[in-house]
């Protein structure tokens, strides 16, 4: 299966100039609903993993310390321009979501929108999110997922060999990924295309829900 870090960096660099045309309007409502569930507070450290061109930014408060990372330098460049235009206090860096260059427990909120279904090793990515999230922090996920109560059939797996190379994996399951990393899911709701796209809010196991 053609789904590697190098390939993702290349293809998203190629997608960057037209990414907003494809992903902005289509996901506005889903992004807004997912982020609306987060309990944002002033001065929180917020990390967007796989930040892309910054399409989540219009739905975030301005009084946070914002960090954005993406595998593609071309995406980071566009993220910086949008964050600057919207008046954020921010840092944006080119970084692999499976190897985050941040200390443990650094962030109050980690946002992962439309990335878990893209990265080669989502278990590694979600484990990194867990590591850099504070004990009482919040994880906000929005992505396309296979239903948790059944594995993908042969037809879906066959289609996935193509879809994962050019767009996204369509066989991944949300709850096994998050719970396997140690997260407790507080909220799980469909946000787009029936049950295909879901928004989940989670916290670390052992931490009290807000």
PLY file of the C-alpha trace (Angstrom):
ply
format ascii 1.0
element vertex 210
property float x
property float y
property float z
element edge 209
property int vertex1
property int vertex2
end_header
0.00 0.00 0.00
1.39 3.40 -0.98
1.00 5.30 2.27
4.31 6.53 3.59
5.53 9.71 5.25
7.57 10.67 2.19
4.64 10.14 -0.16
2.28 12.12 2.08
4.73 15.02 2.26
4.99 15.08 -1.53
1.31 14.76 -2.33
0.16 17.34 0.21
2.76 19.76 -1.08
1.18 19.26 -4.51
-2.34 19.59 -3.08
-1.56 22.78 -1.12
-2.38 25.36 -3.85
-5.86 23.89 -4.40
-6.56 22.40 -0.97
-8.90 25.18 0.16
-11.02 24.82 -2.96
-11.65 21.18 -2.09
-11.69 21.13 1.70
-12.91 24.51 2.91
-16.63 24.70 2.18
-17.11 20.92 2.32
-15.93 20.64 5.94
-16.91 23.99 7.45
-19.92 22.72 9.36
-18.12 19.60 10.59
-15.11 21.59 11.80
-17.32 24.09 13.60
-19.33 21.35 15.35
-16.23 19.45 16.43
-14.49 22.52 17.83
-17.69 23.78 19.43
-17.50 20.89 21.90
-14.09 21.94 23.23
-13.94 23.91 26.47
-11.51 26.61 25.38
-10.04 28.93 28.02
-7.90 32.04 27.68
-4.14 31.45 27.42
-4.46 27.70 26.79
-1.78 26.06 24.70
-3.52 24.57 21.67
-1.88 22.29 19.11
-3.35 21.54 15.69
-1.69 18.38 14.35
-1.82 18.19 10.57
-2.92 21.81 10.50
-2.96 22.07 6.72
-3.74 25.56 5.45
-5.45 26.55 8.70
-9.08 25.85 7.89
-9.82 25.26 11.60
-8.66 28.73 12.55
-11.91 30.68 12.03
-13.55 28.52 14.72
-10.89 29.02 17.40
-10.73 31.80 20.02
-8.00 34.38 19.51
-6.82 34.47 23.16
-4.96 31.15 23.02
-1.33 30.23 22.43
-1.64 28.44 19.09
0.76 25.90 17.65
0.30 24.35 14.21
2.24 21.48 12.66
2.11 19.84 9.27
4.23 17.43 7.30
4.20 19.68 4.23
6.18 22.95 4.21
3.78 24.28 1.58
0.85 23.73 3.94
2.72 25.37 6.83
3.37 28.44 4.70
-0.33 28.85 4.03
-1.20 28.17 7.67
1.14 30.96 8.76
-0.43 33.44 6.35
-3.96 32.62 7.56
-3.05 32.66 11.26
-1.29 36.00 10.86
-4.23 37.45 8.99
-6.65 36.33 11.71
-4.54 37.79 14.50
-3.38 34.70 16.38
-0.42 34.43 18.73
1.02 31.39 16.99
3.93 29.18 16.05
3.84 26.96 12.98
6.39 24.26 12.17
6.96 21.51 9.65
6.73 18.32 11.69
5.76 14.65 11.47
2.61 13.93 13.49
4.11 10.59 14.47
7.16 12.26 16.05
6.11 15.52 17.70
8.94 17.75 18.89
7.21 18.88 22.10
7.63 17.86 25.75
5.19 15.65 27.62
2.02 17.30 28.91
2.70 20.59 27.09
-0.74 21.26 25.58
-4.18 21.91 27.02
-5.92 21.02 23.76
-4.80 18.87 20.84
-6.81 19.02 17.61
-6.56 16.25 15.01
-8.88 16.92 12.10
-8.69 14.80 8.95
-5.29 13.35 9.81
-5.79 10.02 11.59
-7.16 8.55 8.37
-4.13 9.82 6.43
-1.01 9.05 8.44
0.80 5.75 7.83
0.79 4.74 11.51
-2.23 6.28 13.26
-1.49 4.38 16.48
1.83 6.20 16.69
0.17 9.53 15.92
-2.51 9.18 18.58
0.10 8.02 21.11
2.09 11.18 20.42
-1.05 13.28 20.95
-1.54 11.51 24.29
2.06 12.17 25.28
2.03 15.93 24.62
-1.42 16.49 26.14
-1.70 17.70 29.73
-3.27 15.40 32.30
-6.53 17.37 32.25
-6.28 18.28 28.55
-8.77 17.70 25.74
-8.36 15.84 22.45
-10.60 16.91 19.56
-10.79 14.52 16.60
-12.80 14.81 13.40
-12.33 12.32 10.59
-13.87 9.55 8.51
-14.08 6.19 10.25
-15.21 2.66 9.65
-17.96 1.71 12.18
-16.45 0.52 15.45
-18.70 -2.54 15.74
-17.48 -4.28 12.61
-14.28 -4.61 10.61
-14.04 -3.46 7.01
-15.25 -6.01 4.45
-13.16 -7.24 1.55
-14.68 -4.72 -0.87
-13.85 -1.77 1.37
-10.35 -3.10 1.96
-9.80 -3.49 -1.77
-10.98 0.06 -2.44
-8.73 1.24 0.36
-5.61 0.22 -1.55
-6.41 3.03 -3.98
-8.06 5.58 -1.70
-5.26 5.49 0.89
-2.66 6.28 -1.77
-4.41 9.31 -3.27
-6.60 10.58 -0.45
-7.34 8.76 2.79
-7.70 5.41 4.53
-11.34 4.27 4.77
-10.89 1.28 7.09
-9.80 2.87 10.39
-11.94 2.75 13.52
-12.13 5.64 15.98
-12.73 4.04 19.35
-10.07 1.32 19.07
-7.51 3.98 18.12
-8.34 6.45 20.89
-9.04 3.95 23.64
-6.01 1.90 22.69
-3.83 4.96 23.33
-5.40 5.52 26.75
-8.08 8.09 25.97
-11.57 8.16 27.46
-14.14 9.34 24.94
-16.56 11.93 26.27
-18.41 12.71 23.08
-18.82 10.88 19.78
-21.22 12.17 17.15
-21.68 12.00 13.39
-21.04 15.33 11.70
-21.10 14.65 7.95
-22.24 12.13 5.33
-24.37 10.12 7.72
-22.15 8.14 10.07
-19.00 8.33 7.93
-17.46 11.47 9.45
-17.46 11.67 13.24
-16.32 14.21 15.82
-14.93 12.89 19.10
-13.88 14.70 22.26
-11.68 12.77 24.68
-9.45 13.09 27.74
-6.70 10.98 29.25
-7.73 8.00 31.33
-7.47 8.83 35.01
-8.28 12.52 34.39
-11.61 13.90 35.44
-13.91 15.00 32.64
-14.68 18.70 32.51
0 1
1 2
2 3
3 4
4 5
5 6
6 7
7 8
8 9
9 10
10 11
11 12
12 13
13 14
14 15
15 16
16 17
17 18
18 19
19 20
20 21
21 22
22 23
23 24
24 25
25 26
26 27
27 28
28 29
29 30
30 31
31 32
32 33
33 34
34 35
35 36
36 37
37 38
38 39
39 40
40 41
41 42
42 43
43 44
44 45
45 46
46 47
47 48
48 49
49 50
50 51
51 52
52 53
53 54
54 55
55 56
56 57
57 58
58 59
59 60
60 61
61 62
62 63
63 64
64 65
65 66
66 67
67 68
68 69
69 70
70 71
71 72
72 73
73 74
74 75
75 76
76 77
77 78
78 79
79 80
80 81
81 82
82 83
83 84
84 85
85 86
86 87
87 88
88 89
89 90
90 91
91 92
92 93
93 94
94 95
95 96
96 97
97 98
98 99
99 100
100 101
101 102
102 103
103 104
104 105
105 106
106 107
107 108
108 109
109 110
110 111
111 112
112 113
113 114
114 115
115 116
116 117
117 118
118 119
119 120
120 121
121 122
122 123
123 124
124 125
125 126
126 127
127 128
128 129
129 130
130 131
131 132
132 133
133 134
134 135
135 136
136 137
137 138
138 139
139 140
140 141
141 142
142 143
143 144
144 145
145 146
146 147
147 148
148 149
149 150
150 151
151 152
152 153
153 154
154 155
155 156
156 157
157 158
158 159
159 160
160 161
161 162
162 163
163 164
164 165
165 166
166 167
167 168
168 169
169 170
170 171
171 172
172 173
173 174
174 175
175 176
176 177
177 178
178 179
179 180
180 181
181 182
182 183
183 184
184 185
185 186
186 187
187 188
188 189
189 190
190 191
191 192
192 193
193 194
194 195
195 196
196 197
197 198
198 199
199 200
200 201
201 202
202 203
203 204
204 205
205 206
206 207
207 208
208 209
